[in-house]
Amino acid sequence: MAVAISDAQVETFQRDGVTHLKGVVDRDWLAKLEAGVERNIAHPTPLHTVQTTQGEGGFFLSDICMSQQIPEFRDFMLNGPAPAIAARLMKSQKINFFADTLWVKDVGTSKRTRWHQDQPFFWVDGQMTVIWFPLDPVAKENSLELVRGSHTWNRWFAPELSKDGRDLYRTASGAAFERMPDIESSRGEYEILSWAVEPGDCIAFNGLTVHGAPGNQGSARRRRALSSIWMGDDARYAERPSPGRPHFEGHGLKPGQSVDCGYFPRVWPRPGRLEAERFARFTDAGLQIRN
Ligand SMILES: O=C(O)CCC(=O)C(=O)O
């Protein structure tokens, strides 16, 4: 299924740092992703996190780099609609795959996904786009929330490990990364965008767009979503003050070098045989990720 994205949607994405696209994933892919999610829940990767702590209602599981062990996700990342969407929105000639993440919140989960930017977690500078695919209908009250235009603030916020509050990037050399403001208790000061979504839709956002999400309350169904992270033409390897999440090793890149090096599969334009073979190498190397 070819995805048609209008010039207006591209401009919205570039201006606001986010856009909601309807009906971009067909039924066959959705069935495959559902099978992948169920396999993932039953067998999370070594990098997964149970975000809910004892006594908190519901259950919140997140995972990362699942496509390295879940064939349905790997197929979707290499051959699904996301690379073309990322290329169009970033106005990029080529797209490299970085990683995927999973977000599962059972009914009654009160724990939020904290307000954060994604790109500070990654050792990459330059264009990055995250595409979030809901696999269940999600009401606006439980949907992803994004601060309009925050990708243009020219501010990088230090990631926090969400489970126990330990901070990353708090070494002396990490001074360039600011603490995330308390958006939740001053929501009125920000223009927060969110949409009710259906399976087949996606929300695409810039790697520096500040976002978070409520738990899953007042709903009768589990809320499952898959995110995919893509790098555009000018994406370069960059070192940060602390290990990234995920932290890739074995690529041999030096800061400033293009990420288009074979380690991170080039998925757009569509890969030829060579790139598909390289992905197998990536799979092995990626398993050395440090948690
Ligand atoms: O689905 C969620 O709760 C959060 C998703 C998210 O933060 C992301 O994809 O970066």
The ligand as an SDF file (V2000), in Angstrom:
LIG
                    3D

 10  9  0  0  0  0  0  0  0  0999 V2000
    3.3890    5.1330   24.0830 O   0  0  0  0  0  0  0  0  0  0  0  0
    3.8900    5.7160   25.0290 C   0  0  0  0  0  0  0  0  0  0  0  0
    3.4070    5.6860   26.1700 O   0  0  0  0  0  0  0  0  0  0  0  0
    5.1280    6.5500   24.8620 C   0  0  0  0  0  0  0  0  0  0  0  0
    5.7790    6.4760   23.5160 C   0  0  0  0  0  0  0  0  0  0  0  0
    7.0910    7.2200   23.4790 C   0  0  0  0  0  0  0  0  0  0  0  0
    7.4480    7.9300   24.3730 O   0  0  0  0  0  0  0  0  0  0  0  0
    7.9490    7.0820   22.3140 C   0  0  0  0  0  0  0  0  0  0  0  0
    7.6100    6.3600   21.3740 O   0  0  0  0  0  0  0  0  0  0  0  0
    9.0310    7.7060   22.3150 O   0  0  0  0  0  0  0  0  0  0  0  0
  1  2  2  0
  2  3  1  0
  2  4  1  0
  4  5  1  0
  5  6  1  0
  6  7  2  0
  6  8  1  0
  8  9  2  0
  8 10  1  0
M  END
$$$$
